[in-house]
Each structure stands twice: as structure tokens, then as C-alpha cells.
Amino acid sequence: MTERQQLCVSKETPSPSGEPSNSSLSSAASAHSGVKFILEPSIAIIENSSGVSKQNSVRMVTQLYESFTADQITDAMLDEAAKLFSENYGIWGKQSRCPGKPVKLSGHRLREQYLPEASASLHVRVTVDGNLAGSAFACRWKHDGKNVCWITQLVVDRDYRERGLAGGLLRSIRSDGDDIYGIMSSHPAACLAAASAFGTSIERVSLNFIAENAEAIMKVSPISYVREAKLCGSLFEPEDPTGLICGVNTGFFVDHEEPLEALKMVKETWVWPFGDLLDGHEYLLVLPAKHRRSRSRSSKPKRDMPS
């Protein structure tokens, strides 16, 4: 799974879940003044993880998750993340300008599109036994007094998929201060991982919440491809005949062969709420955060029941 960025030669650019975006991004510093990040890089080490994917035999012994705020992200980190994206995202579809060619991204373009100036952005990566295995970017902004956390890129190396790394990256991004989470992705696995990491399941996603909140949240995003994406599907246009229920038109024509194969498998296990995947489109997931009860409330002694 992944998100997008760069183009093969021209103006087609990928976004986090595989969406296009233009390079001029307006910054809204005032909208981010209430958002807080941990000031130091956050590191979590998980050792002796045994699982081996059904599809490959690469064994994982030590996983290292690291989190960085925008001002801590170096050009070298971005170059590594861009390389991971370019080698694992996919190829351009038939309606693109470069059909069959790999979707590529540079570190410079990644910074330009995913880390706009004055934005509250975040980068999380996971290395497995010293190898970069997954990468994610997120951006936070304020809407109607609430903190929005939007996943702008999610990529896992093909050799390390089906190991729970996507979920681990997303949980590393999650914060108790978040009120709403969002992601746009053409890959069903990204939607499954996000729903689970942010406290629900794909079958329990509230389409009503998306219908009522998505447009207002997205149009104030500092990330251009989120701000400019057009809501599509019968959730937003009841007479839409395409079979898409909840998605966005990004004009990002990446090849959908792999996501469609994944969608078939997903539908064998779950009731899929978002409908069919169209060329140049991505699925849209927006959900409220599940706030954990404070310890003071949960540890409060229960009153004795009257006898």
C-alpha cells in the first residue's frame, strides 16, 4: 500500500494514498496553532517478532519505529522515503501519460507536497533488522475547533507486507489529542489498516459521518491534493451510477490491478462499504477518534449496590 507523489515526466503527481497533487500549497499557520507534537523523535523497539508472511520468507527479528516532526525531517530521510515509494508504489495506468512505467517520487517533491511550510506535519518510519520497511507521513490541522490528523502517505515494502507494519505505522501517528482521522487511498489494505489502527473496523465505519464532515474538513487542508480532491460516489451524489459509494476523484491514474485483486479478497471476508474502485479515483475514509477514558474516571471505585 502507499500514497503518491511525482510523475513520470509531466504534471501527474501522486498523493498519500495514491493521489495527485499540485506543487503550490498555501500555508495557514494560524490554523495549526493549537496542535502539539512531541518535540523529540519518538522511538519504539519491538524485538523477537517471529511472523513470516505467507507470500515471502523474510523473517523479522527487530522492528524499530521512529517518529519525527517536520523540522526534524532531513533531506536524507526524505530521499530514503522517496526511494521506498518509487520501488513499491506501482505503475501508471493506461489513461496516464506514462502507462506501464513506475510511479516515482523524489525527496524534493515529497517535501514540497507533503511538508508544506508552517504545516504541522509528521513522518514515521519502521526499520526491520536495519532495513527500511515502511514509511508514513501525516498532517494535522484545525477544523471547527477539532484536531484533524490526515494520513498523507503510507508505504510498506513488498517484502514486508502482511506483517502488521502498516498498522504499526498508523498507531505511531495516533495521538490522544486527535479528534478526526482521514486517508485517501486506492488500496483497500490501507483503508483496513487505518480503520483498525484508529479504533474501529471497516464494517463499522460511519458513512453518515463522512457525508456530513468530509467536504468541510478537506477544503481547509494545507495539503493541496487533499484540498482539491473532488468528492464522488453515491454517498455524495445519490444518482451516481458508477458503483462507487465513497471516494474522491484525484485524476491520479495509477494502475489498479493490485488494489482490485486485494479488493476481491477483502470482500470475501468483510462487507466493503466504499463500493467499486474507478480509474483516477481513490477511496475516502474519515472517522472520529476513539478517545480513551481517563485513568481517574476508569479507576473510580464503584458505589455499593443497595442490599
Stockholm file with secondary structure:
# STOCKHOLM 1.0

chainA/1-307         MTERQQLCVSKETPSPSGEPSNSSLSSAASAHSGVKFILEPSIAIIENSSGVSKQNSVRMVTQLYESFTADQITDAMLDEAAKLFSENYGIWGKQSRCPGKPVKLSGHRLREQYLPEASASLHVRVTVDGNLAGSAFACRWKHDGKNVCWITQLVVDRDYRERGLAGGLLRSIRSDGDDIYGIMSSHPAACLAAASAFGTSIERVSLNFIAENAEAIMKVSPISYVREAKLCGSLFEPEDPTGLICGVNTGFFVDHEEPLEALKMVKETWVWPFGDLLDGHEYLLVLPAKHRRSRSRSSKPKRDMPS
#=GR chainA/1-307 SS CCCCCCCSSSSCCCCTTSCCCCSCCCCCGGGGTTCCCCSSCEEEEEECCCCCCTTCCCCCCEEEEEEEEGGGCCHHHHHHHHHHHHHHSCBBCTTSSSTTSBCCCCHHHHHHHHSCTTCEEEEEEEEETTEEEEEEEEEEEEETTEEEEEEEEEEECGGGTTSSHHHHHHHHHCCTTCCEEEEEESCHHHHHHHHHHTTSCGGGCCHHHHHHHHHHHHTTCSSHHHHHCEEESTTTSTTCCSSBCSEEECCCCBCCHHHHHHHHHHHHHSCCSSBCCCTTEEEEEEEECCCCCCHHHHTSCCCCCCC
#=GC SS_cons         CCCCCCCSSSSCCCCTTSCCCCSCCCCCGGGGTTCCCCSSCEEEEEECCCCCCTTCCCCCCEEEEEEEEGGGCCHHHHHHHHHHHHHHSCBBCTTSSSTTSBCCCCHHHHHHHHSCTTCEEEEEEEEETTEEEEEEEEEEEEETTEEEEEEEEEEECGGGTTSSHHHHHHHHHCCTTCCEEEEEESCHHHHHHHHHHTTSCGGGCCHHHHHHHHHHHHTTCSSHHHHHCEEESTTTSTTCCSSBCSEEECCCCBCCHHHHHHHHHHHHHSCCSSBCCCTTEEEEEEEECCCCCCHHHHTSCCCCCCC
//
